[in-house]
Amino acid sequence: MAHTPEPASTVDEPTPESAPTPDAQRSREELLRVLLDTATDITALRDVEAVLQAIVRRTRAIVATDMAYLALTDVEAGVTAIRHSEGVATHAYRTLQQPLGTGVLGEVARGLAPFHSSDYLRDEALVHVPEIDEIVRAEGVRSIMGVPLTVAGRVMGALVVAERHPRSFTPQEIALVDSLGKIAAVALDNSMRFEAAGRLAEDLVRQQQRSAAELALITQVLELDDRLMDAVMVTPDVGRILAIGQSVLACDLWLRDPDGAVLTATTSHGPPAEPGSTVAVTAAGERLGLLASARTLDAPALALLERVAVHVSLALLFARAEEDADLRLQSQVLDDLLERTDVPRERLERRLQRWGLQPGEPLWSVVIEAPEADRRRRLQAVRSLGTRSVMMATHHDHVCLVTADPTWEQSLRTLFAARGWRLRAGIGGPTADVRQLGDAHRRAQLALGSLTTLGRDGVLDGAELGLLGALLDLAGRGELPQSLTAAIDPLRDYDRTRDADLTRTAYVYLESDGNVARVADILHLHRNTVRQRLERIGALLGPGWDASPRRLETHLALRVLEAERG
């Protein structure tokens, strides 16, 4: 059966918050480098046919398919026609014209989303044209996948790859061709504008007419693309790219993340209450942020802002690759710190110095609750605080960091409050011995588990809990044996049936080291009432409930109950 083609937006793509494997990260970094090399090569061309040939040839080689081709769309005529191809055997296929809305090519060329089919001729979900199906059958094509070529919302055509055998294209392959399509659309648009500029110049010479504004825009676009590409090639610095955009547009620019927080700006002042023009910063269907200008831009200036946004997305992708590589290294260090006991202390201290952590200074282990779907954004936000720390993107089900900054807690509270995030974090430490960080981390985990069990937010120090933290963590995971709290069941049953408060009285009595006067003050009772309650507790629990060895068991059970009550 043919694979039903779906828009790329319905394909499950790896989320930015998931934790990729090292091999997948290295492959991603190599892919980004290939995309950058492709962008550099193609945007350097000015001849339309040379651009078409380079796009198709490079796409076929990168995706490793039998053929690739590029079609240009005539919206008014309602057709899209193959303009250049590689690997196509028959003349009829090379010159194919497809009505919009039919087949894979006609569907993609409408400019809505990527489209693919693993067995084209047998795919009943497609609108088939019998004459075109015969051409496809003669070429031997089975699988087809294509992406639209659009620039600033304008549909230019489609970039398509095809196989002579059934093939299901993965979401990663679709995203790859989509990224190539974005690069190709910009390069093709550039070359078409360049040729249009040449023809315009010739017409102006012959007719003594000149459109200064349009020629200036074309020149500006080409010059801006060259400057932006040079900036990305030297170092993927978003701030530098925005500075170039500011110099061309003569107004300040702000880059916001998907949550609306300002990532980078060309000024220290905040954005105006009503920003001018905005352009989405996207890559492979993922929204990376929003680029805003200080004033409303006209159409030519908005086209320049869109060029800036394209290069900002490239810089963000490269910065993310570098960040992921650094996090992998930090993860290895934290694994050695928290999980292994055979690594020499001197080696651990040397590795920590890479992130500014000096031997002998007190260190805290902090574990922060971070939902998987939102983990990357929270991790990036915590990293932006600038605290001296070694951080792990994913350690079990939380974000983990080791820090020497004594102000980290206040910074973390301020950050989460500003973003509207719920803060749950456990602390272990401080300790000046790196070999004790594993124990500090386990205490921090118990503290976080206790907050989760109790349904509370905030920051909790594992040292304040003692054995209670271990019991609450077990309770939160449903692993606390019922027998551990069975010692106080008679009190709980009595309170439930008589609407009494013996359980609370027993807890305060043990917490006060058996001081009846203090219990009376805390509970606002007469001392004789306290003594009567203690007699009733003794009758229910039996002799020796408040003396060793039963005292510890009873006290811990009461503390677990009191913590759960809040």
N, C-alpha and C positions, 0 to 999 in steps of 0.2 A: 504493500500500500504506500501511496505517496505521503510524505510528511506534509501536513497542512501548514502552509506558510503563516507566520505570525509577525505582527509588527515587533520591531526590536524592543519597544518599550515594554512588551509583555514577557520578554525573556528574563529569567532570573539571573541577574548579574551579581558578581561579588560585591557586597557592600563595603564602603570605606571603613566601617567599624569592625569588620571581621578580621581575624588574625591569620594572614597567609603564611604558608611554609617558607623557609629560607629559599628553596629552589624556585618557588613561584615568585618570590620577590626579585631574585636575580634575573629570572626570565622577564619580569616586568621592567626592570631597569634596562636590560638589553633592548626590549621593545621600544622604550622611550627614546633610546639613543638612535634606533633605526628610524623612528618617526622624525626625530630632529634632523638626521642626515637627509631623509627624503625631503623634508621641508626646505632645507638649505639648497639642495640640488635643484628642486623644481622651481622655487621662487626666483632663482638666479636666471631662469630662461625667460625670454621675451617673445619668442615666436610661438604662435598658437599651436601649430602642428608639432613643434618640438615638445611643447608642454604636454600635449595629448599623448604623444608617444612615450614620454618619460613616465607619466602617470600610469598608463596601462601596463607598460613593461615592469615598472617597479611593483605595482600591486600584484601582478601575476607571480612574480618571483617571491615576494614576501609571504603570500598566502599559499603558494605552491599548488596552483590549480592548472587544469588543462588549458584554459583560455581566460582572457579578461578583455573587457571592452568598455568603452565610454560612449554614452549616447547624449545628444543634446536635444532639449525639449522645445517644441514650438507650441506654446500654450494656445495661441489663436487657432492653429490648424488642428489641435487636439491629438498630435502624434509626437513621438520621440524617435529619432533616427540614430543608428550607430554611426559614429564619426570616426573612431579609430579602434582597432582590435589587435590582439596578439593571440596566436594559437588557433584561430578560426580557419577551417579548411575550405569551406564552400563560399562562392561569391554571393549567393543568395543570403547567407547568414551575415556576411560582412556588410551588406547594404540593406539590412532589415529595417523596416519602419513599423513601429508598433503603436496602435491606438492607445491613448492614455486610458488607464483603468483596466486594461486587459493584460494577461500574462504577468510574469514577475517584473519584466522591464517596464511595462506600461503602468504597473502599480507603483513601483518605486519612483518613476519619473514624475509622478504627481507631487512629489516633494514632501510627503507626510512622514514616512518612517522607513527604516530598512525592511526588506521583505526577503523571504527565502522559501525554497521548496526542495525537498530531497529527491523527488521523482516528478519532474515537471509534467510530462505527458499524461500521467495517471492521476494527477492532482485535481480532484473534483472541486476543490475550494477556489480554484482560479477561473477567471473568465477566459475561455479559449477562443482563438480565431483559427478555423480549420486550415486556411492557407499558411498561416505562420506555424502551426503545429507540424505541417509537412516539412517546412524548412528546418525546424528543430530536429525532427526525426532523421532527416537526411544528414544533418551535422553530427548526430549521435549524442546529443546533449541529454543528460539525465537530471543533474542537480544544478540549481541556479540560486545565487544569492546576490542582492544588490543593495546599494545605499543611495539616497538622494544627494545631489550636489546643490546646495543652497548657499547664498550669500545675502545677508541682511534681509532674510525672508523672501528673496527672489529665487525661484526655481530655475536652475540652469540645465539640469539633466540628471544622469544616473551613472554610477560606477558599478560595474557588474563583474562577477567571477562565475565560472561555470565548469562543470566536470562532465566527462563522458561515462561516468559511473555514479551510482547512488552515493551520496555523501550528506551527512547531517552536520551542518556548520554549528560550531559551539558558540555560546554567547561571547567568549573571548575573541573568536575569529570575526564575529559580526562587529564587535566593538572596534577591532583593529581596522577592518575595512571602512567602518564609519569614520575613524580618525583620519585614515588616508583620504577619504572623501572630503573631509573638511579642509585638509591641506590642499587637495586638488582643486576644490572650488575657489579658494583664495588665489592660488597660483593661476588658474584658468582665467579668473576675473581680472587679475593683474595683466596677464598677457593680452587679453582682449582689449582692456583699456589702453595698453601700450600700443597695440596695432591701431586702435581707434584714434589715438593721439597722433600716430604717424600719418594716417589718412587725413585727419583733420588738418595737420600742418600742411600737407600737399594741397588740399583744397583751398586753404587760406592763402597760400602763395599764388595759386592760379586765380583765385577770385578776389583777392585782397580783402578778405573778411577774416575776422579772428574772434573766437569766443574765449576771451581771456579768463573768465571765471572757471569754465569747465577744464580748460587746459591747466590752470593753476591747481585745481583739485586733483587731477590725474597726477600731476607732478608731485603734489604733496603726499598723495597716497603711496606712490612708489618710493619717495624719499623716506617717508615714515616707516614703511615696511623694512627698508634696508637698515635703518637705525635700530628698530626694535629687534630685528633678527640678530644684528651684531650684539645687542645687549644680552639676548638670551644665550648666544654662543659663548660670550665671555664668562658670564656668571648669571644663573637664573635668579636675579634679584628683582623682586616685584617692585620695590621702592624705586629702583633705577628706571624700570619700565614706565611707572607712573610719572616720574620726573620728565621723561621724554614726552609723554602725552601732554603734560602740563605746558611744556615749552611750545608745543605745536598748537594746542587749543587755547592757550592764554587764560586758563582758569584752573583752580584747584580740583583735584580728584580724590575720591575716597573709595577704598575697596572694603566691602563688608563681607563677613562670612555668612553661611546660610542662616545663622541665628540672628543676624542683624548687627553683630558686634563689629566695630571697625578693626580691620586687620592692619592696614597700611593707608597712609594718606600723604599728600604733598604739603600738608600744613599741620601745625600743632593744634589748630582750632578744630572744634567739632564740626560735623556737617550741619548745614542749615536745616531748619525745621522742615522746609519744603525744598528738597534737592531739585536741581534742574533736570537733566536727562539721565536716564539709567540704562545700562546694558547688562544682561545676564552673562556671567562667566561660567561656561560649561565645557565639559570634555567627556566624550563617549557617553552622552546621556546623563552624566552626573552634574548636578548643580554645585559649583565650587564657591560661588559668591555672587556679589552684585557690584558693578562699577558705576559710581555716580559722579556727576559733574556739579560744580557750584552754580552753573547757570544753564538755562535751557538752550540747547544747541540747534542750529538749523540743520537741514538735511546733509550738506557737505561735511559739516563738523561732526555730525552724528556718525557718518561713515568712518571718519578718522577714529572716533571713540570705539567703534566696533572693532577696528584693527587693533587698537590697544588691548581690548578685552581678549582677543584671540591669543595674543602673545602673553598676556597675564596668565591665561589658562596653561600655556606651555610651561611657564616659569613655575607655577604652583605644582604641576605634575613632577617636574624635576626636583623641586624642593621636597615634595612628599617622598620621592624615591630616596633622597639623601637622609631624610628623617627616619624612614623605615630601616635603612642600613645602620644608622646610629642606634636605634632602638634594639635591633638584633644584638649588637655588641653589648649594650647595657643589660639585655636579658641574660646573656651569657655570664656577665659579671654577677648579677643578682642570683643566678642559679648557684654559682660557686659560693656566694655569701650565705645564702639561705638554706640550700639543700645539701651541700657537701661539707664534710668535716676533714677531708684529707688534703685540702689546699693550704700550703704554708701561709702564715699570717703576713709575712713580708711581701709575698706575691700579691695577696689581696690588697694590701695597703698601696702598693705601687700602681695597681690597676685603678684604684679609686682616685688617685691623684690626677688622672686624666680629666676628671670632672670637678677638680678643685677641692676634693675632700682630703684633708691632711691627716697623717698618722697621729693617733692619740686624742683627736678632738671628739667630743660627744656626738653620737649619731642616733637618729630616731628612725625606726621602721614604721611606716604608715601604710595602711591598706584602706583603699577608698572604694566604696560600692559604685559600680559603673555598669548600667544595663548594656548588654552586648550590642544592641542596635545603635547606641549612642556613645560607644566606648572611645572611638577615635577622636570625636570632637572634644570629649572631656579630657582625654589625654593631651591633645594639642593645647587646650586651654590651660591645663596645669603646667605644662612645659613653658608656656608664655609668661608665667609668673617670674621666671628668672631665678628661682631658688637654686642653691647649689645642691644638686641631687643626682642620684642614679635611679632611673625609672624603668619599669617594665610595662610594656603595653598590656599584656595579659598574663596574669599569674593566677591560675585556677579561675575563679569567677570575679576577680577584682583587679583594679589598678594598684600596683605596688610601687612604693618609692622609698629610698633611703636618703636622708637629708641631714645636713649639719646646720641648717638655718634655724635658729631659735624662734624666728617670727613666722615660720611656715603656716602655723595653724590660723593665725589671723588673716594671712593672705588667702588661704584656702576658703575660709568662711566668707570673706568679702567677694571672692570670685564667684562662688556658688550662689550667693545672694543676688549678685548683679545679673547672673544668667537665669535666675529663677529655677535653679536645680535643687533638688533635695540632697542634703549632705549627710552621709553616714560614713564615718571613718573610725578606725581603731588605731591606737598608738601602742608601740612597744619601745621601751628605752626611756632616757638616753643611755648609751653604753659607749665607753671609749675603746673597747676591745672588739675588733671586727669579728672575732670568732664567736661573740655572743649575739650577733645580729640574728642568727637563725632562731634563737630562743625569743628574742625581742619580737621577731616577726610572728612567731606562733602566738605570743600574747596579744599582739595586735589583731590577729585573725579571730581569736576568742572574743575580743572586745567588739569587733564588727559583728560577729555571729550573735552576741548578746543583744546588740541594738536591733538586729533583724528579728530575733525571737520576740523581743519586747515591743516591736513596732514603733521604735523611737528614732528620731533623727538627732544628729549632733556628732560630736567627737568624744570618744570614750577611751580612757587610758587603761590598758590591760592590767597594769599593776594595781589598780584600785579594786579589781574584781577578785583576784586570788582564785581559789578553787571554784567560787561561784561562777566565774566566767566559763570554765570548762563544763560545768553542769548546764548552764544556759545554752551553750553552743550545742551540746548533745540534745537538749530539748528542742532547739530550733531545727535540728536535722531529724527529729523524730526518733532519736536513738537513746534517749534517757530511760533507763529501766524504771518501770513503775514502782518497783520495790524500794528505790532510793528515797522516795517521798512518802512511802506507805506509813512511815512512823507517825505522821501527823494526821492520817486519815480520820481517826476518831474525833480529833478536834474539829476538823472541817465538817464532818457529818453533824456534830453537835451544833456548831454555829448555824448550819444550814437549816436544821429543823427547829431550833429554839430562837433564831434571830439574835444569837449571842456574838461575842467577840473574843472568845478564848484563844483563837489562833493568833490574833494580833497581840494579845496580852503575853502569850508565851514568847513570841518573837522579841518584844521589847524587853521582857525579863532577861532573856539570854544575852541580848545586845547590851544590857546594862550591868552585866556580870552579877546578876542576882540581887541588885539593889532595889528593895521594895519601895523605898522613898522616891527614888528616881523614876520608877515605873509609874507611881502615883502622879508625879508631876507631869510626866509626858502625856499620860492618858487622861489627866484631869479627873482622877478618881480619889476616893478616900483610901488610906492605906489598908483599912480592914477589908474594903471591897477587893483590893488587889490580893490580899491573903486568901479571901474566900475563893477567888477565881483560881489561884494557884492550887488550892486544895482540890477543886474540881478537875483541873488539868491533870494533877497527879492521879486522881481516881480513874480518869479516862486512859492515860498513857501508861500507868503503872509506876511502881516505885523506881527511883533512880533515873527518871527521864532527864533530870537536869544535872546529872553527875556523870563523870567518865565511867565507862566508855560510850554510853548512849547519848551523852550531851552533844558530841560533835555531829552525830548522825541527825539528831533532832534539829540542831541549829542550822545545818546546811539545808535541810528540807524546808525549814521556815524561811530561810533567806531566798531560796528559789521561788517560793510562793509569793513573798513580799515583792521581789523584783518583777514578777509577772503582773502583780497588781499595780505596780508603778507607785 
